[in-house]
Amino acid sequence: MKSAMRPAKPPRRLPPKKPSTNQKDPVGVYCRVRPLSPSDQECCIEVINETTVQLHPPDGCKANRNGEYKETQYSYKQVFGTQVTQKELFDVVSRPLVEDVIRGKNGLLFTYGVTGSGKTHTMTGSPGDGGLLPRCLSMIFNSIGNFQAKRYVFKPDDKNGMDVQNEVDALLERQKREVQPQLITRTPLSRQRMDPEFADMINIQEQCKVEDVDEDSVYSVFVSYIEIYNNYIYDLLEEVPLDPIKPKWNTPGRNAEFIPPQSRILREDLNHNMYIAGCTEVEVKSTEEAFDIFWKGQKRRRIANTQLNRESSRSHSVFMIKLAQAPLDADGDNVLQEREQITLSQLSLVDLAGSERTNRTKAEGSRLREAGNINQSLMTLRTCIEVLRENQLCGTNKMVPYRDSKLTHLFKNYFDGEGKVRMIVCVNPKADDFEESLQVMRFAEMTQEVEVARPVDKPICGLTPGRRYRNQAFKEELTRRLEDRGGPINGDAEDQAVVEILIQSFPPLPSCELLDANDDHTLPKLIEVLEKRRRIRQMMAEEFNKNVSTFRAMLQDLNGVVTAKENIAQGRMTEKDKMIASQKSEMERLDKKIKTLEYKIDILEKTTTIYEDEKRTMQQDLDSHQQKLQRQLSDKRRLEARLQGMMNENAMKWEKECERRVAAKQLEMQNKLWVKDEKLKQLKAIVTETKGDKPERPPREKDREPRVPVRSISPSPAPTAPPVHPRHRRSRSAGTERWVDHKPTSSVETDTVMQPHIPKSIKVSVASEKALAKCEKYMLTHQQLASDGEIETKLIKGDVFKTRGGGQSVQFTDIETLRQQSPPSGGRKRRSSPSNQPPQGETTDSEWTDVETRCSVAVEMRAGSNLGPGYEHHGVTKRRRP
C-alpha cells in the first residue's frame, strides 16, 4: 500500500536579482510648439534654434506689472517648431524606443503640457497624418511580420508574466475561443472592414522597420489600454454588461454622470515590477487590429467640454504595447518550451491630462473635482522628479513619494532603471497660456537633470543562429526531391495498383478459341480455370470476412477502451473543475486578504510618514536646543573670561591703591614728624632768644579762619606747582567730546570757589536715551553728608556705548570729589624773632611754617599720577602776607 503522505514542498526560490549597470542616461525631454490659432493674436513663444525656446511675457502679465520686461529661455534636447511633421517627430523621439522594445528593453513616452496644447494630437494624430502611437504599431508589425507566432502560443499568466504553449495546445485554445468568443476579440479585423474614423490614421505610406531583428525567435504582441481617473485605474478594454435600467457607462458624447466599472489595483511581481492586476491584454496580429482595439478604448475614455478645450481629457491614458519573444528549438521548427527563455518588453505611451486653472476653466462640481485630481497627480510627478534630482545631485537618500499617486507608482520602475524615458512637452504659444506654459517648461527643463540607469541587453539563449532558415531550406529541398522521383501518389493510382495485384494473383485464362465442334480440350480447361478462380475468390472472401470480424472485434474493444478512458477523463475533468472552483474561491479570499493588507500597508505608511515628520521636527528642535546650549556655554565662557579680567583689573587697581595709600600715609607721618621738629626748633629758638629782641606780632585778620575749598587735601613736599586761576576752575572732564551733565533737582548749590564747568554739555535732571545718543561722555552729580557735617559733592564720570539692541549703556570710569573743610589749628603763619634771622641768601624755616604752604595746595585725583590711580596735582601757592 502506498503511503498517503504528501511530498514535501521544495523551498521557495528567491526572485532573480536585477543586473545592475553603472551607465546612466538623462531623461530625454523634447519640446513641440503648437501652431497659433487664427483667433489668437499675440504670440508669447519663439523658437530660437533646434535646442532653445524663448518666452516673451505678454502685456498685463504678472512678470511685467512692475515695469520689468523679462524674457526667459529654456533648453531641451531638441525643439520642434510649428512646421514639424509627425514623421519627423517620430523618427527622433519614438523610433529609438521601438528599436529597444524589439531588442527586449522597455520604454516610456509621455506627453506633458497644459490643456489644449496638442498632447492627444501628438500621440494619436489626425486623419491622413497618424501620430506616434499608430506609427509605433506599424513599425513593430513591419519588423516582426514574418516571425509572428500563432495565436495563443504565448499566454499571459495574469501575474505580469507569460507562458508558452505548443502548437497543439494553442490550436485547442483557438477552438475554445471560437466556441466562446469574447467581445473584444470576437472577429479578427482582417475579416471585417476597418472603421472609417481611423482608416486614414493607420494608412502610413512610409514603411519603416528595424533591420537587425532576431530571425530565430517568434514574436507576439499584446496591447492593453487603461486610464487613471480621480486617482483610480480603470480598464478601457473591459466589457461591462449593459443594464437596461441604468444609463450606459461612458456613452460617447454624453456628459452625464457615468457608472464607473471596477477599478484595478497595482501589484508587484516577482521581479519587483509594478503591473495592473486583472487588466485585459489582447493579442493582436496587425496594425489595423491593434489600432481598432485602441480606438474602442478611446471612445470610452472620459472627456468633457471646458472653457479651454472642446474635448478636454479628464484622465491620464496609458496604452501599453507588450512584446513577447521566445527562441526556436535546435531544429528551428517549434518554439522552445522553456519559460525562462521568454523575453518580455513593454512600450508605454502615456497621454497626460492637461494642467489647468479653475479660474480659467470655470469648472464646477465633478469637473472641479477632476481638475483637482489631475493637478494633484501632476504635482506628485513633479515632486518625485525633484526628489530624484536632489538625490542624484546632492548625494542624499530621500524617499521618493511614488505611492502618493497611481501615475507615479505605476511607472516607478522606469525611473529605477527598467527602461528608457522620453517626454514631449507640448506648448501653446498664445498669450493666455503664458503663466501655465512657464511652469511647464521650468519643470521640463529640470527633468533633464534626472538620470536613469541604462537597461541591460537580453541574455543569449546559446543555440546556433540561422536555424529557422536552415529548416526552411531543408523542407524545400525535400519537396523538390520528392517531385523529382515522381511526386506524391494519389488515391486513384493506389486503388488501381491493388486491383492489378489481385488480378495477377488469379491463374491465367487459357485460350478460348474453338477450332472445331468436336474440340473437347478447350472448354474443360476453361471450366477448370474458372473453377480455380472461383475457389480462390471464395477463399479471399472468407479471409476478408474473417479480417472484417477481427477488425470489428478490435474496433469494439477499442471503443470500450475509449469509452472507459472517456469516463476516466470525465471524472478527472470533474475533479479538476472542483479543484479550479476551490482555487478560484481561494484566490478570491487571497485577493480580499491582499486588499486588506494593502489597506493596512497604506495606513502603516501614513503612520510612518507622520512619525517621520514628528521625528524630523523633534530632531530639529533638539538641534536648535543644542545650538542654544552651545551659545549659552560660549556666552558663559566669555562672561567668565570677562569677569576674570575685571577681577584681575580690580585686584591690580586696589593693589596700586593700597600702595598709594601706604605711601601717602608714610609721607603724611613724615610730614607730621617734620612739623613737630620744626615746632621744637621754633620753641628752642623762642626759649633761647632774649626778651628784648622779641619781635612784635604782625597784625592779623579776624580770628575766624577762612575756609579753603579743596578736592582732596594732601601735604606736598615741593609747593612749586604753577598758579591756577582761583575763581573759576575748569574740570578735567571738559574736552572735545560732548557730555551729558546729569544734575538731579535735589542738588544743593554750594558757595565754593571751585565749580565744575563743562562746555558743550547737555544738562538734564533725569537721564534719557535721547540725550545719551547725542553724547560720548556722561557725568552724574551726587551729594552726600560727610563725617564732619559738611556737604560732599561727587562727580561720577563714564563713557557712553551703543548696545546691540540699538540702545545706550554707560560704563563708569572715574570719580571726582569736591568738599569744604576748615584748616587745622597748627596751620597759622608764625614769624621768628628778628635777632635769630638767618643770614641773607639762606632759607628761613622759622619765618613761615610749611603747614601754611602745604594747605595752599589743591590736589585733584587723576589717572596716571605717581600717587596712585586717579591723582594729579594742580596746586596754587598762597601769597605771603606782608
TILOPA-902162 format. One record per residue (C-alpha): residue in one letter; x, y, z. Coordinates in steps of 0.2 Angstrom, whole numbers, plus 2048, in hexadecimal, padded with zeros to 3 digits. Layout:
TILOPA-902162
aXYZ/...
end
This chain:
TILOPA-902162
m800800800/k8078117FB/s80A81E808/a7FD82C809/m80983880E/r80B847803/p81C84B7FD/a82585A805/k82486A7FB/p8358707F4/p83C8807FC/r8368907F4/r8428977E8/l8478A97EA/p8438B57DC/p8528B87D0/k85C8C77D4/k85B8D57C7/p86C8D77BE/s8728E87C2/t87C8F47B7/n8869037BB/q88190C7AA/k8749197AC/d86A92379F/p8619347A2/v84E93579F/g84C93A78D/v84194A78D/y83A95177D/c83096077A/r82296276C/v81A973769/r808973763/p80497E754/l7FA98E75A/s7E898E758/p7E099B74C/s7D69A275A/d7E69A5765/q7EF9B5760/e7FE9B676C/c80B9A976C/c8169A777C/i822999776/e83099A76A/v83B98B764/i84D992764/n85698375D/e85596F75D/t85896E770/t85297F777/v841987779/q83D999780/l82E99F789/h8289B1788/p81D9B8796/p80D9BF78E/d8069D0793/g7FD9D07A4/c8079C07AA/k80C9BF7BC/a81E9BF7B7/n81C9CF7AE/r8119D97BA/n8209E17C3/g8279E87B3/e8349DA7B1/y8339D27A0/k83C9C17A3/e83E9B4796/t8439A279A/q84B995790/y84A982792/s85597478B/y850963786/k85795477D/q84E95A76D/v84096776A/f83396475C/g82B973754/t81A97674D/q81E96E73C/v82595E742/t81C94E73C/q81793E745/k82493473C/e83293F741/l82C93F753/f82B92C752/d83C92974B/v844933759/v83A92F768/s83191E766/r83B91475A/p84A911766/l83D90B773/v8358FF766/e8468F8762/d84A8F5775/v8398EC777/i83D8E0769/r84E8DD771/g8468D8781/k8478E978B/n8398F4792/g83490578D/l829913794/l82392278A/f81792F791/t81094078B/y80F94E798/g80895F796/v7F996A79A/t7E7968794/g7E696A781/s7F896977D/g7F795B771/k7FC94C77C/t7EE940775/h7F2946763/t804942765/m80093076C/t7F192B761/g7F3936752/s7E593C746/p7DD934736/g7EA933729/d7F9936735/g7FB929742/g80392D753/l81092475D/l805916763/p80090F751/r81191274B/c819908759/l80C8FA756/s8108FA743/m8238F9746/i8218EA752/f8168E0746/n8218E4737/s8308DE741/i8298CE748/g81C8CA73A/n8258BA734/f8298B4745/q8198B574E/a8138A6758/k80289E756/r7F48A4762/y7F589E773/v806897772/f80A8A477F/k7FE8A578D/p7FE8B379B/d7FE8AB7AD/d7F58BA7B5/k8058BE7BF/n80E8C97B3/g8168B97AC/m8148AF79C/d81289C799/v816893789/q80C885782/n80F878774/e805879763/v7F986C768/d7F4875779/a7F388576F/l7E787D762/l7DC877770/e7DC888778/r7D7890767/q7C9884765/k7C3887777/r7C389A774/e7BA898764/v7AC88E76D/q7AC89B77B/p7B18AC773/q7B58BB77D/l7AE8CC778/i7BE8D4775/t7C68C776B/r7B78BF763/t7BB8C2751/p7CC8C574A/l7CE8D6741/s7D48CD731/r7C28C672F/q7B98D6731/r7BA8E772A/m7C58F5733/d7BC90373C/p7BC912731/e7C091D740/f7D2917741/a7D590F730/d7DF91E72B/m7E991F73B/i7F190E739/n7F390F726/i805914728/q80F915717/e82091571F/q824903723/c831903730/k8388F3739/v8468EE744/e8548E573A/d85D8DB747/v84E8D074D/d8528BF754/e84C8B3747/d84D8A3752/s8408A975E/v82D8AB75D/y8238BA762/s8128BE769/v80B8CF76D/f7FF8D377B/v7F68E477E/s7ED8EB78D/y7E58FC78F/i7E19037A0/e7DD9157A7/i7E191D7B8/y7D19277BD/n7D092F7CE/n7DF9257D4/y7D79147CF/i7DC9087C1/y7CF9027B5/d7D08F67A7/l7CA8FE797/l7C98ED78E/e7BE8E579B/e7AC8E1795/v79F8E67A2/p78E8DD7A0/l7818E979B/d7748ED7A8/p7638F27A0/i75E8FC7AF/k76E9067B2/p7769117A5/k78490979B/w79590D7A2/n79F919798/t79491C78A/p79D92677C/g79893877C/r78E93778C/n79494279B/a78993B7A8/e78F9317B7/f7979217B2/i7959107BA/p7A890C7BD/p7AD8FA7BB/q7B88F07C8/s7C88F97CB/r7D88F07CA/i7E68EF7D7/l7F98F07D5/r8038E17DA/e8168DC7DA/d81C8CC7D1/l82A8C17D5/n8378CD7CD/h8308DB7D7/n8288E37C7/m8178EC7C9/y8088E57BF/i7F58E77BF/a7ED8D87C5/g7DE8D27BB/c7E28DD7AC/t7DC8D779B/e7EA8D278F/v7E58CF77D/e7F08C6771/v7F18CF760/k7F88CA750/s7F88DA745/t7F88EC747/e7E68EE742/e7E08E274F/a7EB8EA75D/f7E58FC758/d7D38F5758/i7D58F076A/f7DC90176E/w7CE90A766/k7C190076F/g7C990577F/q7CB91777A/k7B9918778/r7B791378A/r7C391F791/r7BC92E79B/i7BC93E792/a7B294E795/n7AF95F78E/t7B896D798/q7BB980795/l7CD97C78E/n7CA96C784/r7BA96577B/e7C095377E/s7CB95478E/s7D2944795/r7CC9427A7/s7D89337AA/h7EA92D7A7/s7EA91F799/v7F7912798/f7F8906788/m8048F878C/i80C8EE77E/k8138DE785/l81E8D3779/a8228C177E/q8308B8775/a8378A6777/p84489D76D/l84188E762/d84887D767/a85887575F/d84E86F750/g84788074C/d83687A74B/n82D87C75C/v82D88876A/l839884778/q82E87E786/e838887794/r83089579E/e84189C7A3/q84589F791/i8368AB78E/t83B8BD78D/l82D8CA790/s82F8DD78C/q8238EA78D/l8208FB785/s81490778F/l80D916786/v805922793/d7FA93078E/l7FA93B79E/a7EB9467A2/g7EE9587A0/s7F29637B0/e7E59717B1/r7DF97F7BC/t7CD97F7C2/n7CC9917C1/r7CE9907AE/t7C49807AB/k7B69857B6/a7B49737BC/e7A796E7C8/g7A195E7D1/s7A994E7C9/r7B39597BD/l7BB9627CC/r7BF9527D5/e7C794B7C5/a7D295A7C3/g7D79597D5/n7DC9467D3/i7E594A7C3/n7EF9587CA/q7F394E7DA/s7FA93F7CF/l80594B7C5/m80B9537D4/t8109427DB/l81993E7CB/r82294F7CD/t82794B7DF/c82E93A7DB/i8399417CD/e83F94F7D9/v8439427E6/l84C9377D9/r8569467D3/e85B94B7E5/n8609397E9/q86B9387DA/l87394A7DB/c87594B7EE/g8789397F2/t86A9387FE/n85F929800/k84D930802/m83E925800/v8369297EF/p82392A7F2/y81E91E7E3/r80F9187ED/d8069297EF/s7FF9267DE/k7FA9187D3/l8039207C4/t8149207CC/h8129107D5/l80E9077C4/f81E90E7BC/k82A90E7CA/n8348FF7C2/y83890A7B3/f8409177BF/d8499097C8/g8529037B8/e8468F77B0/g84590079F/k848910795/v83D920799/r83892D78D/m82D93C78F/i825948783/v820959789/c81296077F/v810973780/n80397F779/p80B990774/k7FB99A778/a7FD9A8785/d7EF9A1790/d7F9992794/f80999B798/e80A9987AB/e8059857AA/s81198379C/l81F98B7A6/q81C97E7B4/v81C9707A8/m82C9747A0/r8359777B0/f8309667B6/a83595E7A5/e8469667A6/m8499607B7/t84494E7B2/q85394E7A6/e85E94D7B5/v85793D7BB/e86192E7B6/v85A91C7B3/a86590C7B3/r8679057A2/p85E8F47A0/v8698E579D/d8688DA78D/k85E8CA78D/p8688BA790/i86C8AF781/c86489E781/g87489577A/l86C88C76B/t87388C75A/p86E89C750/g86589A73F/r85C88A744/r84B89073D/y85189372C/r85B88372C/n84B879730/q841882722/a84F87E716/f84E86C71B/k83C86B719/e83D873708/e84B867702/l841858708/t83185D6FE/r83C8606EF/r84384F6F0/l8328466F2/e82C84F6E3/d83B8496D9/r8378376DE/g8268386D7/g81D8426E3/p81183C6F1/i80582D6ED/n7F38326EC/g7E48276F2/d7DE8216E0/a7EF81A6DB/e7F08116EC/d7DF8086E9/q7E48036D7/a7F47FB6DE/v7EA7F16EA/v7DE7EB6DC/e7ED7E66D1/i7F57DC6DF/l7E57D36E3/i7E37CF6D0/q7F57C96CF/s7F27BD6DD/f7E47B36D3/p7EA7A56C7/p7EB7AB6B5/l7DC7A76A9/p7E079A69C/s7DD79D689/c7CA79D686/e7CB79B673/l7C178B66D/l7C878365D/d7BA77765A/a7AA771661/n7B2761668/d7BF76B672/d7BF763684/h7CE76B68B/t7CB77E68B/l7BB77F694/p7C07736A2/k7D077D6A5/l7C678D6A5/i7BA7856B2/e7C877F6BD/v7D07906BD/l7C07996C1/e7BD78D6CF/k7CE7906D6/r7CB7A36D5/r7BA7A06DE/r7C27966EC/i7D07A36EE/r7C37B16EE/q7B97A76FB/m7C87A5706/m7CC7B8704/a7BA7BC709/e7BB7B0718/e7CC7B871D/f7C57C971B/n7B67C5726/k7C17BE733/n7CC7CE732/v7BC7D8733/s7B67CF742/t7C77D174A/f7C87E3746/r7B67E574C/a7BB7DD75D/m7CA7E875E/l7BF7F775B/q7B37F2768/d7C17EF774/l7C980076F/n7B8808772/g7B7800783/v7C8806787/v7C4818781/t7B481878A/a7BC81379A/k7CA820797/e7BC82D794/n7B48297A4/i7C482A7AD/a7C883A7A5/q7B78417A9/g7BA83C7BB/r7CA8457BB/m7C38547B2/t7B58547C0/e7C38547CD/k7CD8617C4/d7BD86C7C3/k7BB86A7D6/m7CD86E7D9/i7CC87D7CE/a7BC8837D6/s7C58817E7/q7D488A7E1/k7CA8987DA/s7C189A7EB/e7D28997F3/m7D98A67E7/e7CA8B17EB/r7CD8AF7FE/l7E08B37FB/d7DB8C27F0/k7D08C97FF/k7DE8C580B/i7EA8CE7FF/k7DF8DD7FE/t7DD8DD811/l7F08DC813/e7F38EA806/y7E78F5810/k7F08F1820/i8008F5816/d7FA905811/i7F5909823/l806904829/e80E90E81C/k80491E821/t80891A833/t81A91882E/t81A929825/i812931834/y81F92A840/e82D92F834/d826940833/e825941846/k837939848/r83D94683C/t835954846/m83B94D856/q84D94C84E/q84C95E849/d84696385A/l854959862/d861961856/s85A97285A/h85B96F86D/q86D96886B/q872977861/k86A98286E/l87397987C/q88397B872/r88098E871/q87C98F883/l88C985888/s89699087C/d88E9A0884/k892999895/r8A4996891/r8A59A888A/l89D9AF899/e8A89A58A5/a8B79AB89B/r8B19BD89C/l8AD9BB8AE/q8BF9B48B1/g8C69C28A8/m8BC9CF8B2/m8C19C68C2/n8D49C68BD/e8D29D98B8/n8C99DD8C8/a8D69D38D2/m8E49DD8CA/k8DB9ED8CC/w8D99EA8DF/e8EA9E48E1/k8F09F58D9/e8E49FE8E4/c8EA9F58F3/e8FC9F98EF/r8F7A0B8EB/r8EEA0D8FC/v8FDA05905/a909A118FD/a8FDA20900/k8FCA1A913/q90EA19914/l911A2A90C/e904A31918/m90CA29927/q91DA30921/n915A4191F/k90EA40930/l91FA3C937/w927A4A92D/v919A56934/k91DA51945/d92FA53943/e92CA6493C/k921A6894B/l92FA62957/k93CA6D94D/q930A7C94E/l92DA79961/k940A77964/a943A8795A/i936A90965/v93DA8A975/t94FA8E970/e94BAA0969/t94BAAF975/k93BAB797A/g941AC8974/d944AC2962/k933ABA961/p92AAC0952/e919AC7952/r90AABD94C/p905AC293B/p8F3AC8939/r8E8ABA934/e8D6AB992E/k8C8AB3938/d8C9AA4942/r8BDA9B937/e8C8A9192B/p8C2A90919/r8BDA80911/v8C6A79903/p8BDA6F8F5/v8C7A608F1/r8C4A508E7/s8CFA458F2/i8DCA4C8FE/s8EDA448FF/p8FDA4C904/s90AA4F8F7/p91CA508FA/a920A5C8EB/p913A6A8E9/t91AA6F8D8/a90AA6C8CD/p905A7A8C2/p8F7A858C8/v8E5A828C2/h8D7A8E8C0/p8CEA8E8D1/r8BDA948CC/h8B8A888BE/r8C0A778BE/r8BCA6C8AE/s8B9A5A8B0/r8C5A4E8A8/s8B6A458A1/a8B4A53895/g8BAA4F883/t8B5A4E871/e8A8A41875/r896A45879/w890A4188B/v880A3E893/d880A488A4/h874A3E8AF/k870A498BD/p861A448C8/t854A518CD/s858A4D8E0/s86AA538DE/v86FA628E9/e879A708E2/t889A738EC/d893A838EE/t8A4A7B8EA/v8B0A848DF/m8B3A758D5/q8A4A708CA/p8A3A628BD/h8A2A6A8AC/i8A0A6089C/p89DA6888B/k893A6087D/s889A5688A/i876A5288B/k86FA5589C/v861A4A8A1/s859A468B2/v854A348AD/a85FA298A1/s856A26891/e85BA1B882/k859A29876/a866A3487F/l872A25881/a871A2186E/k878A3386A/c887A32876/e896A28879/k899A2C88C/y88EA2C89B/m890A348AC/l884A328BB/t884A3F8C9/h882A368DA/q881A3F8EB/q882A378FC/l886A3C90E/a898A3A914/s89EA34925/d8A2A4692A/g891A4C926/e895A54916/i88EA51905/e898A468FA/t895A478E7/k89BA388DC/l89CA398C9/i89AA288C2/k8A0A278B0/g89EA198A2/d89FA15890/v88FA13885/f88EA0387A/k8829FD86E/t87A9EC871/r8759DE864/g8639E2867/g8659F4861/g8659FB873/q873A0387D/s87C9FE88C/v888A07898/q898A0089F/f89FA0A8AE/t8B1A0E8AE/d8B5A1C8BA/i8AFA258CA/e8B4A378CF/t8B0A3D8E1/l8ADA508E6/r8AAA558F8/q8ADA63905/q8B7A61915/s8C0A6C922/p8D3A6D922/p8DCA66932/s8E0A71940/g8F3A6E93E/g8F2A7592D/r8F5A88932/k903A9292C/r910A95939/r91FAA2938/s92FA9F941/s938AAD94B/p942AB9941/s952AB594C/n952AA3946/q94FAA7933/p95BA9C928/p967AA491D/q961AAB90D/g961A9F8FF/e95CA9090A/t94BA8A90C/t942A8F91C/d938A80922/s932A89931/e92AA98928/w91CA8E920/t917A7D925/d915A6F918/v904A6B91E/e8FDA7B916/t906A78906/r8FFA66905/c8EDA6C909/s8EEA778FA/v8EFA688EE/a8E0A608E6/v8E2A4E8E0/e8D7A478D3/m8D5A348D0/r8DBA308BE/a8DFA1F8B6/g8F2A1D8B2/s8F9A268C1/n907A1F8CC/l8FCA218DC/g8F0A138D6/p8E2A108CA/g8D8A208C7/y8E4A2E8CE/e8ECA3D8C6/h8F2A4D8CD/h8EBA5E8CA/g8F2A698D8/v8F1A7C8DB/t8FDA838E8/k8F6A8F8F4/r8FEAA18F4/r909AA6903/r901AB490D/p90BAC3910/
end
